[in-house]
């Protein structure tokens, strides 16, 4: 698969809810498009490889605000190429943060 780099960095989609990944992928795509639209002479991105470093950082910062999660420091090893790759990485960060936060009452509720 094309996600070998993600698997090596602990960002495999195995065990993640595909609907969550789909929703995150849509959010990532929309955010990247919005960030690039705000910059002159930057075309609409079709993948993560279309983002320059400034656009990538701005996209992550905007996603942090939207998702109310710290992402930047957890994605320093991110080497994905697609919006879905970033969605999977974000889902893994969320999973780790939720586990570290000691979710007890919400465990098994199924609400996101």
N, C-alpha and C positions, 0 to 999 in steps of 0.2 A: 504494500500500500504506500501511498504518498505521505503517510503520517509517521514514518519511522522516527523522525526527529522528535515528534511529540511523544511517542511511546518512550523513547530514551530519556526524555525530560519529565516523565511522570504525567503526561497529559493525554493518556489514552482515553477514548470514550467508553471503554468497556465498563459496564455496570452503571452508566449514567442514563437517565430518562431521556429518550430521543426527543420527546416533546419539549423538555427543558432546553435541550441543545438547539432545537429548531427556533424556539423563542429567542434565545440568546444570540443565535446567528443573525436573526432578523434585526435585533437591536444593534448588534455590532455593525452590520451593513449600513443601516439607516444612520447611525452615528458617524461612521466614516464618510459617507456621502455628504452629510450635513457639514462636517468639518472642512472637507475639501471644497464645498460650494462657497464657503466663506472666504476662501483664499483666491486671490487673482491668479489666473493662468494655471490653475491646478485642475486637471480633468477629473471626471467622476471615476472613483476607484471601482475596479471589478474584483479585486482580491487584495490581500494585505501587501502583496509585493508592489502594488501601485502607490502605496503611501510612502512619502519621504519620512525621515526621522521626526521632523516637527509634527507632521500630520498624525503619525503613529502615537506620539506622546499626547497630543491634544485629544485624540480619540480615546485613549485610555483614561485621561483625566475626566472627560465628559462621561464615560461609562462608570467611573467611580462615583460621580455625582448621581447619575441615574439609578444605579444599582445600590447605592449607599454601602459600598464595599471598598476596602483598600485593595488595589490591584497592582499598581505599578511595581512595588517592591517584591511582589510574588511572581512577576512575569519577566524578570531580568534575563532568564534563560530561554524565553520564548523564541522559537525559530520557525513557527508555522507560516504557511503561505496563503491560507484561505481564511475567509471570515469564519467558517466553521471551525477551523483549527483554533482561532482565538476564542470562539464560543466554548469549545471543549476545555481550553485552558482556564477560562473564567469559571466554568462549572466546577473544575477541580479545586480552584482557589476557594470558591464558596463552600464546597464540601469540607475542605480542611478547616476553614474558619468556623463553620457550624459545629464541627466535631470538637474544636478547641474551645468553643463557647459553652460546651456542655449542654446541648439541647436535651431537655428532659420532658417538659410538659408538651412540647409540640411533636415529639418523636412519634411517628406513625400517623400523624394527622392528615398527611397528604396535601396540605395546603402550602402553596408557595407564595 
